[in-house]
Amino acid sequence: MKIEKRERNLLIVAGVLATLVVLRMGLGSSGPEVAEAATESVDMAEQKLAKLRQLAATVPGKESLLKQVNAELANRESGVIQTETAQQAQGQLLQVIRAVGKANDIDARGGEFGPVRPLGADYGEVSVAVSFECGIEQLVNFLAAVTSEKALLATSEIRISSSKPKEKLLNVRLTLSGVIPRKLVPEQKGVSLF
């Protein structure tokens, strides 16, 4: 059997086409790899979704905890002196001193206002100094009454000297401090000296 030139050319072209088809199917088969990559990204997306669902499940617990902490903070801050200015807070502190003194038969007259200072990052401190004469039991009762006040008050300085030893009277100079919101503390400009 003799193959003619035309048939030989057709066989060569068919062989080349078959080789191209085989190469195309073998090398160009990126279809399964793309499908695997898509499967991996779906798995990763499912994991991310599971993590987000876990986080979302904790939100109600965190909200209730936030409400509880805010209520406790409001309770603790009920002793902060709430006024429009620091000077009004000092005046209110002086009124507290005089009222507690009057309840203990102490005449706390006068009053020197101290500087308004920052107290931590969120609060400020105002102070008032008063002088009076009293007996030791009156002083103890006065200091006990100051601690039972609603406002957050503290004795920052106290000087005691004997006034009339035979009558057992004392001269007392007392500086009482109260807590105010930080917004009432004036901003310091420039370099401050210690």
C-alpha positions in Angstrom: 0.0 0.0 0.0 1.3 3.3 -1.1 0.5 6.5 0.8 0.0 9.5 -1.4 1.5 12.8 -0.7 -1.8 14.3 0.2 -2.6 11.6 2.8 0.9 11.9 4.2 0.3 15.7 4.8 -3.0 14.9 6.4 -1.4 12.4 8.8 1.3 15.0 9.7 -1.3 17.6 10.4 -3.4 15.1 12.4 -0.3 14.2 14.5 0.5 17.8 15.2 -3.1 18.5 16.2 -3.2 15.4 18.4 0.0 16.5 20.1 -1.4 20.0 20.6 -4.6 18.6 22.1 -2.7 16.4 24.5 -0.4 19.2 25.5 -3.4 21.5 26.0 -5.2 19.0 28.1 -2.1 18.0 30.2 -0.4 21.4 30.7 -3.3 23.8 30.4 -5.5 22.0 32.9 -5.5 24.7 35.6 -9.2 24.1 36.2 -8.7 21.7 39.2 -6.1 23.9 40.8 -8.5 26.8 40.7 -11.1 24.7 42.2 -8.7 23.6 45.0 -7.8 27.2 45.7 -11.5 28.1 45.8 -12.0 25.2 48.3 -9.2 26.5 50.5 -10.7 30.0 50.5 -14.1 28.7 51.3 -12.6 26.8 54.3 -10.8 29.9 55.5 -14.0 31.9 55.1 -15.9 29.3 57.1 -13.3 29.5 59.9 -13.5 33.3 59.9 -17.3 33.2 60.0 -17.1 30.8 63.0 -14.7 33.1 64.8 -17.0 36.1 64.1 -20.0 34.2 65.4 -18.1 33.4 68.6 -17.3 37.1 69.0 -20.9 38.1 68.3 -22.0 35.6 70.9 -19.9 37.4 73.6 -21.4 40.8 72.8 -24.5 40.6 75.1 -22.3 39.5 78.0 -19.9 42.3 77.4 -22.8 44.8 77.2 -24.2 43.7 80.5 -20.7 43.8 82.1 -20.3 47.4 80.7 -23.7 48.4 82.2 -22.7 46.9 85.6 -19.3 48.7 85.6 -20.9 52.0 84.6 -23.4 51.7 87.4 -20.6 51.0 89.9 -18.6 53.9 88.6 -21.6 56.2 89.0 -22.1 55.0 92.5 -18.4 55.6 93.3 -18.4 59.0 91.7 -21.5 60.1 93.6 -19.0 61.7 96.1 -17.4 63.9 93.5 -18.3 67.5 94.1 -20.4 68.6 91.1 -20.4 72.3 90.4 -19.9 74.6 87.4 -16.5 76.0 88.6 -13.7 75.0 90.9 -14.4 78.1 93.1 -18.0 77.0 93.6 -16.6 73.6 94.7 -14.3 75.3 97.2 -17.3 77.3 98.5 -19.3 74.1 98.8 -16.4 72.5 100.7 -16.3 75.4 103.1 -20.1 75.1 103.7 -19.6 71.4 104.5 -16.8 72.3 107.0 -18.9 74.9 108.7 -22.0 72.6 108.9 -20.0 69.7 110.4 -18.3 72.2 112.7 -21.6 73.7 113.8 -23.0 70.2 114.5 -20.0 69.6 116.8 -20.1 73.0 118.5 -17.0 74.2 116.6 -16.9 77.7 115.2 -15.0 77.2 112.0 -14.7 80.8 110.7 -12.8 82.2 107.8 -11.4 80.0 105.2 -8.4 80.0 102.9 -8.8 78.5 99.5 -5.9 76.5 98.2 -4.9 75.9 94.6 -6.9 73.7 92.3 -4.7 70.7 91.4 -5.1 67.7 89.1 -5.7 64.5 90.9 -4.8 61.7 88.5 -6.0 61.7 84.9 -9.8 62.1 85.5 -10.2 64.2 88.6 -9.1 67.4 90.3 -8.6 68.5 93.9 -9.8 71.6 95.7 -8.8 72.5 99.2 -10.0 74.8 102.0 -8.1 75.6 105.2 -9.9 76.8 108.4 -8.8 77.6 111.9 -10.8 77.0 115.0 -10.5 76.3 118.7 -12.0 73.3 120.3 -11.6 70.4 122.8 -10.0 67.1 121.9 -13.3 65.2 121.9 -14.9 67.9 119.6 -12.0 67.5 117.2 -12.3 63.7 117.2 -16.1 64.0 116.6 -15.5 66.6 113.9 -13.0 64.4 112.0 -15.4 61.4 112.3 -18.3 63.4 110.9 -16.2 64.6 108.0 -15.5 61.0 107.0 -19.2 60.2 107.0 -20.0 63.0 104.6 -21.4 61.9 101.1 -18.7 64.0 99.3 -15.2 62.5 98.8 -13.3 64.5 101.4 -10.0 64.0 103.1 -7.9 65.9 105.6 -4.8 66.9 103.7 -3.2 68.9 106.6 -3.8 69.4 110.3 -1.9 71.4 112.8 -2.8 71.2 116.5 -1.4 73.3 119.3 -2.4 73.9 122.8 -4.5 77.0 123.3 -5.6 77.0 127.0 -4.1 74.0 128.8 -6.1 74.4 131.9 -9.4 74.3 129.9 -7.9 71.6 127.6 -8.6 73.6 124.5 -6.7 73.2 121.2 -6.0 75.6 118.3 -6.5 73.6 115.1 -5.7 74.6 111.6 -7.3 72.0 109.3 -7.0 71.8 105.5 -9.8 69.7 103.9 -9.6 68.5 100.3 -12.4 67.4 98.0 -12.6 65.7 94.6 -13.9 67.5 91.6 -14.2 66.5 87.9 -11.0 67.1 85.8 -12.8 69.6 83.5 -12.9 72.1 86.4 -9.1 72.1 86.8 -7.5 75.0 84.9 -4.9 74.0 82.2 -1.3 74.8 83.2 0.5 76.8 80.5 4.2 76.8 80.3 6.8 75.1 82.5 5.7 74.6 86.1 8.1 74.5 89.0 7.9 71.8 91.6 
